[in-house]
Amino acid sequence: MRPAFLFPGQGAQITGMGEDFRAAFPSVRLRLEQAGSSLGNDLGSLMRKGPPRLLAETRYAQPAIFALSYAIAELFEARGLCPDFVAGHSLGEFSAACFAKALSFDAALALVIERGRLMHEVNVTLDGCMMAVSGIDHAELAIILDGFKNEIWLANHNAPTQVVLSGLRCSLQRVASSIAESGGRSIILDVAGPYHTPLMGKAAEAFSRSLDAVTLFDPAWPLIANASAEAVMTAALIRAQWSTHMVSAVNWSGTIQTLYTLGANILLEVGPGRILKGLAQRNQPALPCLSSGTVREFDASCRSLEKTLCASS
């Protein structure tokens, strides 16, 4: 068995997430309390009760998803279940690197909070968002986007059948009409800004300066970087990837393909939701993907991994 742990990014947040883990596992409560203390608010209450719109704000969603995902990963590790590879979608790359021992929890949490703060500062100055697009040929979409240069960017290559556009809301609303006329489908995502575009340039520059002060280590397992879709095994390469992470497109389709090529034969989404499971099925239908967004899913995934591990030993 060669498992890969996949960590979700912003958009996976939902009111009530992690509440069953908090009730069942003191270690999860501790991580969420640490995140709330560092953030300076009652993050646990926000995750538990919302309001959803506030939880969706970048400055809160990112540390909440990071802390919960990392805490769930620790539970798998405590059961003796560790990956051969790790990867994370956008924000999730920080969860993946932290779990792979490339930086401490405290250092990663501080970076995630700073990242969310900087991105939120950009968000309040403009009305940006992201939009998932499917059902349209990529070449045809490229022709449409030619009319929106410096307004809309391809931000996520999620699967052969889905990409995500990012930019100003008014521009995305206009391009949605053109996509519909060509037979495509589009939906605005529950994220608060135009991520992975040049509009995040100033935030990326400030984040890079914060990154310079952080000690990074070589990861314990190969980290598949979601911008390059390449396996990263040194601290220097992680630092180089993260210095432009905010303005680089997420090549998630390439990430899954790299995992498959390297021999990963089972995927595990570590954290809230099932977004990455759905994308895994779109990219590699034959590659099984387990979930762990609830205690029930966590227990089922543990049993499945333990059974597979026994069968392969």
ABEGO torsion letter per residue (X at the ends): XBBBBBBBBBGABBBGBGAAAAAABAAAAAAAAAAAAAAGBBAAAAAAAOBAAAAABAAAAAAAAAAAAAAAAAAAAAAGBBBABBBBBEAAAAAAAAAAGABBAAAAAAAAAAAAAAAAAAAAABBBBBBBBBGBBAAAAAAAAAAABGABBBABBABAABBBBBEBAAAAAAAAAAAAAAGBBBBBBBBABBBGBAAAAAAAAAAAAAAAABBBBBBABBBBBAAAGBBBABAAAAAAAAAAAAABBBBAAAAAAAAAAAGBABBBBBEBEAAAAAAAAAABAABBBBBAABAAAAAAAAAAAAAAAAAAX
